[in-house]
Amino acid sequence: MRKPRIAFADIAFETLLFNRRALIAFGFVLLCFGILIANLYNLQVLRYEEYSTRADGNRIKLVPLSPNRGMIFDRRGTLLAENAPVHSIELVPEQVPDLQATVEQIAAIIEITPEQKADFFKEVKAQRRFKSIALKELLTEQEVARLAVHLHKLKGVTLEARLTRHYPYGDLLTHGLGYIGKINDKEFKQIEENGQSPNYAATRDIGKIGIEKFYETQLHGSVGFQEVEVNNRGRVIRTLREQPAVSGDDLYLTMDLGLQLKAQEALGENRGAIVALDPRTGAILAFYSNPSYDPNLFVHGISGKNYRMLLNSPDRPLVNRMTQGVYPPASTVKPLMAVAGLEAGIVTEHTRVPDPGFYRLPKVSRPWRDHIKWGHGYVDVYTGIIKSCDTYFYDLAYKMGVDRISDFMQKAGYGHLSGIDIGEETSGLMPSREWKKVRRKQNWGPGDTINIGIGQGYWQSTPLQIALTTSTLINDGARITPRLGESFRNAEQQTSLLKPLQQVIEVVNPQNWAIAREAMYRTVLEGGTAHGAFIGVPYTAGGKTGTAQVINIAAGVKYNAKNIHERHRDNALFVGYAPHDKPEIVVSVIVENVGSGGGGTNAAPVARQLMDYYFSPRYNAPQLPDRATVQKIQAERAAAMVVREQRYAEEAAREKAAKELAAQKASLSKAGANVAPAPANIDANTDNVPARSQPQNAAPVIDTPEPEDLPAPQLDEEGQPQGQQQNSGNNATATQSGGRL
């Protein structure tokens, strides 16, 4: 048997093989280290800032800080809108495991109404889940204490303390100041479109109406932030850096709180409006609409019950009557009409027009009556204004024509927005030939012209416009821009908001302005329509009264306020100024649905109270009520509003029941057999639809309204109604008589 061959190791080959394997292994290790080093270089050098930011993002968070809203003061420095501390219970949806269960847990600790729950879940759907959302605000001290005990059990729930808006004078200043409220979806989108979303990162409220909305940017301020370090659970460990928010600028108004309180007192429970301004600068001194409402209701979200009460109230408290209420200006336009006629050369200072108690158009048999049946005799421009003679202005308007009247009055300010620094305003309506053709599909007739000659017919204006156009007359054709805001002030500077005068009407003879002012002065001084209201005043004044109808009343039917629904009664107007030689104040007043009398007996006394206060020592040294008294007054006014609305609801229910009963009786009777005759004071063939002389909308923002199809006819001094007839020969809408004082 052959012996096996003994193999000898090939040392050289094995060495070569080992070296190759070692070299490959070393290369592989070197490659891995290269890749590792390259990645380390990429992470630590090339992408350092990116990953450093990510790391800080896990450890450091930026918390936005809401700026304190600028406060609002009156012209003397009295605080009108402040920032008051409030507590709220808030949840961050993405941090709450079970939102519904957590809300129920909180509801077991403090009272949470179903409406508050519904609002919260609605807000959750609208907002981003990482944003904190309030479940209940305005927590009491007891509620805060109870929640604080259980807070550790409620993940994602916090108790927040912050400053929010408070209006200490309640409904006194609502239509001027406005109010703030929670930012809604539409406003949030607008903020994003304007590139302002970073500045509103910590802001929940925004100006909704009035001054608060108009000057939102300046009042809001600039957002700040805190850079904080957090642990893996998101709890703040420490604050690394802080940039404080910059508070909004404080706003000083032109309004005087003492005069505003006097306006509220003078108007009492009457529906109406008062505007008092400085004709030299446009500064608004008083700005009051009644009824009003408490703006604090809207700051934290008004309840559905309260909002429905305000929205459905027949008193229309949501309407700003100074700028949104539209009324025929009535006889308050006669001084400006006189200037227009004098300037056009239609009349002179000495032209006398016979007034037999009525006026007839050529080829029209039915008359337009004056408010005095037997007339005023021969009337010049002074008597026409002092005694408010309609016949004089019928004749003047007919001779001037609508084109010249409309052009002049639009220059004075009628039919245009005033430029006031709030957004809630309507332009009213200064009718013209073109307007009627386009909007009514009718030709303009001579009857339309003489109606607007005494401020009636289609003409619609606001109380602010009446004050502004009177200021234009006082300033010889120079128009002011009305302003509620006087200046913004901060630690560094003061910025004025008042605007200079603008000359809008150039006249051939400046004396024509003086003639109209002299007539207004005599209206107050020499037995004119406003004389009774200004007897014994220690200052000189001028003014003009007016009475505007609300409904159409047929010819031959006597006007009797007692037999007319209270809301269909006449509106009383007055506009005046003082002192006569160098006017410092213009006051425009409208009192709605007066029981008897006109502007001289209802509106002029209100204006006098404001002027008396303005020229008294109390104006420069006001004695204002303390907070407790103000709160008591506001509570009484709020309670009175609730009682009033309940009465309105009961009246509406009775009227509805009466109509239903009448309908049932009519359905059981033969056609026409039991039709009741029309009341003695209303023409059965007249629709008796209210003219558009009342505020027409309940919402804060109102589109320019359009008057009813028929202009309101006029009444004589004793309420003698004036019918209408259509003359096919000259297309004139003939309204028998017109204005009252």
C-alpha positions in Angstrom: 0.0 0.0 0.0 1.3 3.4 -1.2 2.0 5.9 1.6 0.0 9.2 1.3 2.0 12.2 0.0 2.8 14.7 2.6 1.7 18.2 1.5 4.0 21.0 2.3 2.5 24.4 2.9 3.1 27.1 0.3 4.2 29.9 2.6 4.6 32.4 -0.1 1.1 31.9 -1.6 -0.6 31.9 1.8 1.2 35.1 2.7 0.1 36.7 -0.5 -3.5 35.5 0.0 -3.5 36.9 3.6 -2.1 40.2 2.5 -4.7 40.5 -0.2 -7.5 39.7 2.2 -6.1 42.0 4.8 -5.8 44.8 2.2 -9.4 44.3 1.1 -10.6 44.3 4.7 -8.5 47.4 5.5 -9.9 49.1 2.4 -13.4 48.2 3.4 -12.8 49.6 6.9 -11.2 52.7 5.5 -14.1 53.2 3.2 -16.6 52.9 6.1 -14.6 55.4 8.1 -14.5 57.6 5.0 -18.2 57.4 4.7 -18.6 58.0 8.4 -16.3 61.0 8.3 -18.0 62.4 5.2 -21.4 62.1 6.9 -20.0 63.6 10.1 -18.7 66.5 8.0 -22.0 66.8 6.3 -23.9 66.8 9.5 -21.5 68.9 11.6 -20.3 71.4 9.1 -22.3 71.5 5.9 -25.7 71.1 7.5 -24.9 72.4 10.9 -27.4 75.3 10.9 -30.2 73.1 9.7 -29.8 70.4 12.3 -28.9 72.9 15.0 -32.2 74.6 14.3 -34.0 71.2 14.4 -32.4 70.4 17.7 -33.3 73.7 19.1 -36.8 73.3 17.8 -37.1 70.2 20.0 -35.6 72.0 22.9 -36.4 75.6 22.4 -39.7 77.1 21.4 -40.8 80.7 20.5 -43.9 81.8 22.4 -45.5 84.9 20.9 -46.5 87.7 23.3 -49.6 89.7 22.6 -49.2 93.5 22.8 -51.4 95.5 25.0 -54.0 97.4 23.0 -53.7 101.1 23.1 -56.2 102.8 25.4 -58.7 105.4 24.3 -59.3 108.8 26.1 -61.6 111.7 25.6 -60.2 115.2 24.8 -59.5 115.9 28.5 -57.8 112.6 29.2 -60.7 110.7 30.7 -60.4 106.9 30.1 -63.1 105.6 27.7 -61.7 102.2 26.7 -59.3 100.3 29.0 -57.6 97.0 29.3 -58.9 95.0 32.2 -57.6 91.6 33.5 -59.7 88.5 33.0 -59.2 84.8 33.6 -60.2 82.1 31.2 -60.0 78.3 30.9 -58.3 77.2 27.7 -57.4 74.0 25.9 -54.9 73.1 23.2 -56.7 70.4 21.1 -53.5 68.6 20.0 -52.4 68.1 23.6 -55.8 66.9 24.9 -56.2 63.1 24.6 -60.0 63.2 24.6 -61.5 66.6 23.9 -65.1 65.7 24.6 -64.3 63.9 27.9 -62.1 66.7 29.0 -64.8 69.3 28.4 -67.2 67.2 30.4 -64.7 67.0 33.3 -64.4 70.7 33.3 -68.2 71.1 33.2 -68.3 69.0 36.4 -66.0 71.5 38.1 -67.5 74.8 36.9 -70.7 75.7 35.1 -70.3 75.4 31.3 -73.4 76.2 29.3 -74.4 74.2 26.2 -74.0 77.3 24.1 -70.4 77.7 25.4 -69.7 74.1 24.5 -71.1 74.5 21.1 -69.1 77.7 20.5 -65.9 76.0 21.7 -66.2 73.0 19.4 -67.1 75.3 16.5 -63.9 77.2 17.2 -61.9 74.0 17.4 -62.9 73.2 13.8 -62.1 76.7 12.6 -58.7 77.1 14.3 -55.4 75.1 14.0 -55.1 72.3 16.6 -51.9 73.7 18.2 -53.6 77.0 19.1 -55.1 77.5 22.5 -58.9 78.0 22.5 -60.9 79.4 25.3 -63.8 77.3 26.7 -65.0 79.9 29.1 -63.9 83.5 29.8 -64.6 85.9 32.6 -64.1 83.4 35.3 -64.9 84.3 38.8 -62.4 84.0 41.6 -64.3 81.0 43.0 -64.2 79.3 39.5 -60.4 80.0 39.2 -59.8 78.4 42.6 -61.8 75.3 41.9 -60.1 74.8 38.5 -56.6 75.3 40.0 -57.1 72.4 42.4 -57.9 70.0 39.6 -55.7 71.4 36.9 -53.0 68.8 37.3 -55.5 66.1 36.2 -56.4 67.9 33.0 -53.7 67.5 30.2 -53.6 70.3 27.7 -55.8 72.6 29.9 -54.5 75.9 31.2 -55.8 78.8 33.2 -54.9 82.0 31.4 -54.9 85.5 32.7 -54.8 88.3 30.2 -55.9 91.9 29.5 -58.9 92.5 27.5 -61.1 95.5 26.4 -63.5 97.0 28.8 -65.8 100.0 28.1 -66.6 101.6 31.5 -69.3 103.9 30.1 -71.2 101.2 28.4 -73.8 102.3 25.8 -72.9 106.0 26.1 -70.2 105.8 23.5 -70.9 102.6 21.5 -71.6 104.1 18.1 -68.4 106.2 18.2 -65.9 103.8 19.9 -67.3 100.6 18.5 -65.9 97.4 20.1 -63.5 94.6 19.6 -64.4 90.9 19.3 -62.8 87.5 18.5 -61.1 87.2 15.1 -63.4 85.3 12.7 -62.4 83.3 9.6 -63.0 86.1 7.2 -60.9 88.5 9.3 -58.2 85.9 9.7 -58.0 85.4 5.9 -57.8 89.2 5.4 -55.0 89.4 7.9 -53.1 86.7 6.1 -53.7 88.4 2.7 -52.3 91.6 4.1 -49.2 89.8 5.4 -50.0 90.7 9.0 -50.5 87.1 10.4 -47.1 87.1 12.3 -48.2 90.3 14.1 -51.4 88.6 15.2 -49.9 85.3 16.3 -50.8 85.9 19.9 -53.9 88.1 19.3 -57.4 86.9 19.7 -59.4 90.1 19.3 -59.7 92.7 16.6 -61.7 95.9 16.1 -65.1 95.2 14.7 -66.8 98.6 14.2 -66.3 102.2 15.0 -63.0 103.8 16.1 -61.7 100.4 17.3 -61.8 99.1 13.7 -60.8 102.2 11.8 -57.6 102.6 13.8 -56.9 98.9 14.4 -53.3 99.0 13.1 -52.2 101.8 15.5 -54.2 100.5 18.5 -53.0 96.9 18.1 -49.3 97.3 18.6 -46.5 94.9 17.6 -46.1 91.3 18.7 -43.2 90.2 21.0 -41.9 86.7 21.8 -40.2 84.5 24.5 -37.6 82.0 23.6 -38.1 79.1 26.1 -36.4 75.8 26.8 -38.8 72.8 27.1 -38.3 69.2 28.1 -39.5 66.1 26.2 -43.0 66.6 27.5 -43.2 70.2 26.3 -43.1 71.7 29.8 -41.2 75.0 30.0 -37.9 74.6 31.9 -36.5 78.2 31.6 -36.8 81.3 29.5 -33.7 81.9 27.4 -34.5 85.2 25.8 -37.4 87.6 25.6 -38.4 90.4 23.2 -41.2 92.4 24.8 -44.3 93.3 22.8 -44.8 96.9 21.8 -48.1 98.3 23.1 -50.4 100.1 20.7 -50.5 103.8 20.7 -53.0 105.6 23.0 -55.8 107.4 21.1 -57.2 110.7 22.3 -60.6 111.6 20.8 -62.1 114.9 20.0 -65.2 114.0 22.0 -65.9 115.5 25.4 -67.3 113.1 27.9 -69.2 115.7 29.8 -71.0 117.0 26.7 -71.7 113.4 25.7 -73.4 112.7 29.0 -75.4 115.9 28.5 -76.5 114.7 25.1 -77.7 111.4 26.6 -79.5 113.3 29.3 -81.1 115.8 26.9 -82.4 113.1 24.5 -83.8 111.1 27.3 -85.8 108.1 26.2 -86.6 109.5 22.8 -85.3 107.8 19.7 -83.0 110.0 17.8 -79.4 111.3 17.3 -77.2 114.3 18.3 -74.1 115.4 16.6 -72.1 118.4 18.0 -68.9 119.5 16.3 -66.4 122.3 16.0 -67.0 124.0 12.6 -63.4 125.3 12.6 -61.7 122.0 12.7 -64.2 119.2 12.2 -63.6 117.9 15.7 -66.7 116.0 16.9 -67.6 117.0 20.4 -70.6 114.8 21.0 -71.8 111.8 19.0 -74.9 110.1 20.5 -77.5 107.8 19.0 -80.4 106.5 21.1 -81.2 103.7 21.8 -77.8 102.2 22.0 -76.3 99.0 23.5 -73.5 97.9 25.8 -70.4 97.1 23.7 -69.0 94.9 26.5 -71.6 92.3 25.5 -69.6 91.7 22.2 -66.1 91.6 23.7 -66.3 88.0 24.9 -69.0 86.8 22.6 -72.6 87.9 22.9 -75.2 85.3 23.7 -77.7 84.3 21.1 -80.6 85.6 23.3 -79.1 89.0 23.7 -78.1 89.3 20.1 -81.5 88.4 18.8 -83.0 91.0 21.2 -80.8 93.7 19.7 -81.2 92.5 16.1 -85.0 92.2 16.2 -85.7 95.3 18.3 -88.0 97.7 16.5 -85.9 100.5 18.1 -82.9 99.5 15.9 -80.2 100.0 18.6 -77.5 98.5 16.4 -78.0 101.3 13.9 -75.7 104.3 14.2 -78.3 107.0 13.6 -75.8 109.8 13.2 -74.3 108.3 10.1 -76.6 105.4 9.0 -80.0 106.8 9.9 -81.5 108.5 6.7 -84.1 111.2 7.1 -85.5 114.0 4.8 -83.6 117.1 5.9 -86.8 119.1 5.8 -86.6 122.8 6.4 -83.1 122.7 7.8 -81.9 123.0 4.1 -83.6 126.4 3.6 -80.6 128.5 4.5 -78.5 126.7 1.9 -81.3 126.9 -0.6 -81.3 130.6 -0.1 -77.6 130.9 -0.8 -78.0 128.8 -3.9 -80.9 131.0 -5.1 -79.0 134.2 -4.3 -75.9 133.0 -6.1 -77.8 131.9 -9.1 -79.4 135.4 -9.4 -82.9 133.9 -9.0 -83.6 136.2 -6.1 -81.9 139.1 -4.3 -81.8 140.1 -0.7 -84.8 142.3 -1.3 -86.9 140.1 -3.6 -90.4 139.6 -2.2 -92.7 136.7 -3.1 -96.4 136.7 -2.3 -97.6 134.0 0.0 -101.3 133.5 0.1 -101.0 130.3 2.0 -100.3 128.0 -1.0 -98.3 127.6 -4.2 -99.4 126.5 -7.6 -97.4 125.2 -10.5 -98.2 126.5 -13.9 -101.0 124.5 -15.5 -101.5 122.5 -12.2 -104.8 123.2 -10.4 -104.0 121.6 -7.0 -102.0 123.7 -4.6 -99.0 123.1 -2.4 -100.0 124.6 0.9 -97.9 126.5 3.3 -97.9 125.6 7.0 -100.0 128.8 7.7 -103.3 128.7 5.9 -103.6 132.4 5.5 -100.0 132.8 4.4 -97.2 135.2 5.3 -98.0 138.0 2.9 -95.0 139.2 0.9 -91.9 137.3 1.9 -88.2 138.0 1.4 -85.3 135.7 2.0 -85.0 136.6 5.7 -88.7 136.0 6.4 -88.6 132.8 4.3 -86.0 131.4 6.7 -87.1 133.0 9.9 -90.8 131.9 9.5 -89.9 128.8 7.5 -92.2 129.9 4.7 -92.7 127.0 2.3 -94.2 129.0 -0.5 -91.1 131.1 -0.8 -88.9 128.0 -1.3 -91.4 126.3 -3.6 -91.1 129.3 -5.9 -87.4 129.5 -5.5 -86.9 125.8 -6.2 -89.2 125.8 -9.3 -87.3 128.8 -10.8 -83.8 127.3 -10.0 -84.6 123.8 -11.3 -83.3 120.5 -10.0 -80.0 120.5 -11.8 -78.7 123.6 -10.1 -80.1 122.6 -6.7 -78.6 119.1 -6.9 -75.2 120.4 -8.0 -75.0 123.0 -5.3 -76.1 120.6 -2.5 -73.8 117.9 -3.5 -70.9 120.4 -3.4 -72.1 121.3 0.1 -71.9 117.6 1.2 -75.3 116.0 0.6 -75.3 112.6 -1.2 -71.7 111.9 -0.3 -69.8 110.1 2.4 -68.5 112.6 4.9 -65.0 111.1 5.4 -65.5 110.5 9.2 -63.1 108.1 10.7 -65.5 105.2 11.2 -66.7 102.8 8.5 -70.4 102.7 9.4 -71.8 105.4 7.2 -74.3 105.8 4.4 -74.1 108.6 1.8 -77.8 109.4 1.9 -79.4 110.5 -1.4 -79.3 113.9 -3.2 -81.8 113.2 -6.0 -81.2 114.5 -9.5 -82.8 114.2 -12.9 -80.4 111.4 -13.9 -80.9 109.5 -10.7 -84.7 109.3 -11.2 -84.3 108.3 -14.8 -81.9 105.4 -14.0 -83.4 104.2 -10.7 -87.1 104.9 -11.1 -87.4 104.7 -14.9 -89.3 108.0 -14.7 -88.8 111.5 -15.9 -88.2 114.2 -13.4 -91.2 116.5 -12.9 -91.7 120.1 -11.5 -93.5 118.6 -8.5 -90.4 116.7 -7.6 -88.4 119.9 -7.8 -90.5 121.9 -5.4 -90.6 119.0 -3.0 -86.8 119.0 -2.6 -87.0 122.8 -2.3 -88.2 122.3 1.3 -86.0 119.2 1.9 -88.7 116.6 1.3 -89.5 114.1 -1.5 -86.7 111.8 -2.4 -84.0 113.7 -0.5 -82.4 111.6 2.2 -79.7 112.8 4.6 -78.0 111.8 7.9 -77.8 114.0 11.0 -74.0 114.3 10.5 -74.5 115.6 6.9 -76.9 118.3 8.2 -74.2 119.4 10.7 -71.5 119.3 8.0 -73.4 121.3 5.4 -74.3 123.9 8.0 -70.6 124.1 8.8 -69.9 124.7 5.1 -72.4 127.6 5.2 -70.7 129.0 8.3 -67.2 128.7 6.7 -68.3 130.5 3.5 -68.2 127.4 1.4 -65.2 125.6 3.0 -65.9 122.0 4.0 -64.6 120.3 7.1 -63.7 116.6 7.5 -65.3 115.3 10.6 -63.0 113.5 13.0 -63.6 111.5 16.2 -59.9 110.8 16.6 -57.8 113.8 17.6 -54.3 112.4 18.0 -52.2 109.3 18.7 -49.8 109.6 21.5 -46.9 107.4 22.7 -43.7 107.9 24.7 -42.0 109.5 21.7 -44.4 111.6 19.7 -48.0 112.9 19.2 -49.6 112.5 15.7 -52.6 114.8 14.9 -55.5 113.3 13.0 -57.4 116.4 12.2 -57.7 117.5 8.5 -57.6 121.1 7.1 -60.6 122.8 5.5 -61.3 122.4 1.8 -62.9 125.1 -0.2 -65.7 123.3 -2.1 -68.1 126.1 -3.1 -66.9 129.3 -4.8 -69.5 132.1 -5.0 -69.6 135.3 -6.9 -70.8 137.3 -3.9 -69.5 136.1 -0.5 -72.2 138.3 1.1 -74.7 135.6 0.2 -73.3 133.4 3.0 -73.8 136.3 5.5 -77.4 136.8 4.5 -78.3 133.2 5.2 -76.4 133.3 8.6 -78.2 136.5 9.5 -81.6 134.9 8.8 -80.6 131.9 11.0 -79.6 134.3 13.7 -83.0 136.0 13.5 -84.7 132.6 13.6 -83.5 132.2 17.1 -83.6 135.9 18.1 -86.7 137.5 16.5 -89.7 135.3 17.0 -88.6 132.7 14.5 -89.4 129.0 14.6 -86.6 128.4 17.2 -87.1 131.5 19.3 -89.1 129.9 22.0 -86.3 127.3 22.7 -83.6 130.0 23.1 -85.2 132.6 25.2 -82.8 134.0 27.8 -79.6 132.4 26.5 -76.4 134.3 27.5 -74.8 133.8 24.1 -75.8 134.5 20.5 -76.9 131.6 18.3 -78.3 130.9 14.9 -80.3 127.9 13.7 -83.0 126.3 11.6 -85.8 123.9 12.6 -87.4 121.2 10.5 -90.2 118.6 10.6 -90.0 115.6 8.4 -93.0 113.2 7.6 -92.6 109.5 8.0 -95.8 108.3 6.1 -97.9 109.4 3.2 -101.3 110.8 4.1 -103.9 111.5 1.5 -105.5 114.8 0.6 -108.4 115.9 2.7 -107.3 113.9 5.7 -106.3 115.8 8.8 -103.0 114.8 10.4 -103.6 113.8 14.0 -100.6 112.3 15.9 -102.9 110.7 18.4 -104.6 108.6 15.8 -101.4 107.5 14.0 -99.1 104.7 15.1 -96.4 106.0 17.3 -93.7 105.0 14.8 -95.4 106.8 11.9 -95.4 110.2 13.6 -93.3 113.1 12.3 -89.6 113.5 13.0 -88.4 116.8 14.5 -85.1 118.3 13.4 -82.9 121.3 14.4 -79.4 122.4 13.4 -77.8 125.4 15.1 -74.5 127.1 15.9 -73.1 129.5 18.5 -71.8 132.1 19.0 -73.3 133.9 15.9 -70.2 136.1 15.1 -67.5 133.4 15.6 -69.1 129.9 15.7 -67.4 127.4 18.0 -70.0 124.7 18.0 -72.6 123.3 15.6 -75.3 121.0 16.9 -77.6 118.8 14.8 -80.5 117.0 16.5 -83.2 114.7 15.3 -86.0 113.4 17.5 -88.0 110.6 16.0 -91.8 110.2 16.1 -92.7 113.2 18.2 -96.2 113.3 19.6 -96.9 117.0 18.8 -95.1 120.1 17.5 -92.1 120.1 15.3 -88.4 120.9 15.4 -88.9 124.1 17.4 -90.6 122.4 20.3 -88.8 119.0 20.3 -85.4 119.2 18.8 -84.3 122.9 19.4 -84.6 122.6 23.2 -82.3 119.5 23.1 -79.7 121.5 21.1 -80.0 124.4 23.6 -79.1 122.1 26.5 -75.9 121.1 24.8 -75.0 124.7 24.0 -75.8 125.9 27.5 -73.4 123.2 28.8 -70.7 124.1 26.3 -70.7 127.8 27.3 -71.0 127.1 31.0 -68.0 126.8 33.5 -68.9 123.1 33.8 -67.5 122.4 30.3 -64.0 123.3 31.3 -64.3 121.9 34.8 -66.6 118.9 34.3 -67.9 117.0 37.3 -68.1 113.4 36.0 -69.9 110.5 37.8 -67.7 107.9 39.5 -67.4 104.3 38.4 -70.1 103.0 40.8 -72.6 105.6 39.7 -71.9 104.8 36.0 -72.3 101.1 36.6 -75.6 101.7 38.4 -76.9 103.9 35.5 -75.8 101.3 33.0 -77.5 98.5 34.9 -80.7 100.6 35.0 -80.6 101.3 31.3 -80.0 97.7 30.5 -83.0 96.6 32.6 -85.1 99.3 31.0 -84.2 98.0 27.6 -85.2 94.4 28.5 -88.6 95.7 29.9 -89.1 97.8 26.7 -88.4 94.9 24.4 -90.8 92.6 26.4 -93.5 95.3 25.9 -92.7 95.4 22.2 -93.0 91.6 22.0 -96.3 91.7 23.8 -97.6 94.4 21.5 -96.5 92.5 18.4 -98.2 89.4 19.7 -101.5 91.3 20.2 -101.3 92.8 16.8 -100.7 89.4 15.2 -103.6 87.9 17.2 -105.9 90.8 16.1 -104.9 90.3 12.4 -105.5 86.6 12.6 -108.9 87.2 14.2 -109.8 89.7 11.5 -108.6 87.3 8.8 -110.8 84.5 10.3 -113.9 86.8 10.4 -113.2 87.9 6.8 -113.0 84.4 5.6 -116.3 83.6 7.2 -118.1 86.6 5.6 -119.1 87.2 2.0 -116.6 89.0 -0.2 -116.7 92.7 0.7 -119.7 92.4 3.1 -117.8 93.0 6.3 -114.9 95.1 5.1 -114.2 97.7 7.7 -113.9 101.3 6.5 -110.5 103.0 6.6 -109.8 105.1 9.7 -110.8 108.7 9.5 -107.3 110.0 9.4 -106.0 107.7 6.6 -107.1 107.6 3.0 -108.4 104.1 2.1 -106.7 104.3 -1.2 -103.3 105.1 0.3 -100.8 102.4 1.1 -99.7 104.3 4.2 -96.2 102.9 3.8 -93.6 104.6 6.0 -91.3 106.9 4.0 -87.6 106.1 4.2 -87.0 108.6 7.0 -86.1 106.0 9.6 -83.0 103.9 9.9 -83.7 101.0 7.7 -81.2 98.3 8.7 -80.3 96.7 12.0 -76.8 95.6 11.0 -73.8 97.8 11.9 -72.8 98.1 8.2 -75.5 99.5 5.9 -75.6 99.9 2.2 -76.9 103.2 0.9 -80.7 102.9 1.2 -83.1 103.9 -1.5 -86.3 105.8 -0.7 -89.8 104.4 -1.3 -91.4 104.7 -4.7 -93.4 107.7 -3.7 -92.0 110.9 -2.1 -93.7 111.8 1.2 -96.3 114.5 0.7 -96.3 117.4 3.2 -98.7 118.7 5.8 -99.7 122.2 6.8 -99.2 123.6 10.3 -102.3 122.0 11.7 -101.6 118.7 10.1 -103.6 119.2 7.0 -102.6 116.4 4.7 -101.6 117.0 1.1 -102.5 114.5 -1.6 -100.7 113.7 -4.8 -101.8 113.8 -8.4 -100.1 112.9 -11.6 -100.4 115.6 -14.3 -100.1 113.9 -17.7 -99.5 117.2 -19.4 -96.2 118.1 -17.8 -95.4 114.9 -15.9 -95.4 116.8 -12.6 -95.9 115.0 -9.3 -98.1 117.5 -7.5 -98.0 117.3 -3.8 -100.3 119.6 -2.0 -98.2 121.5 0.4 -95.3 120.7 2.2 -93.1 121.6 5.0 -93.7 122.2 8.5 -91.5 124.2 10.8 
